[in-house]
Amino acid sequence: MATGTSNSPKQPIDTYTRLAHLLHSPTHDHEALLDRVYEELLARESRAYAAGWTDALTEARRAQRGRRP
């Protein structure tokens, strides 16, 4: 299921497509599969968290500039 929401150059495919690829990859080691999925989710969560802070800092700076005479 493609959502088209991936704008980062580090994310050539969206989250759902990547997750589907991981889950449907041929593996007999289920623990390794879970490790890969977990690593992928942590990496995406970290990027989203960092992006949120960047957005918040940008808005705070914009608000500060708006208050200055």
HELIX and SHEET records of a PDB file:
HELIX    1   1 THR A   15  HIS A   24  1                                  10    
HELIX    2   2 HIS A   30  ARG A   67  1                                  38    
END                                                                             
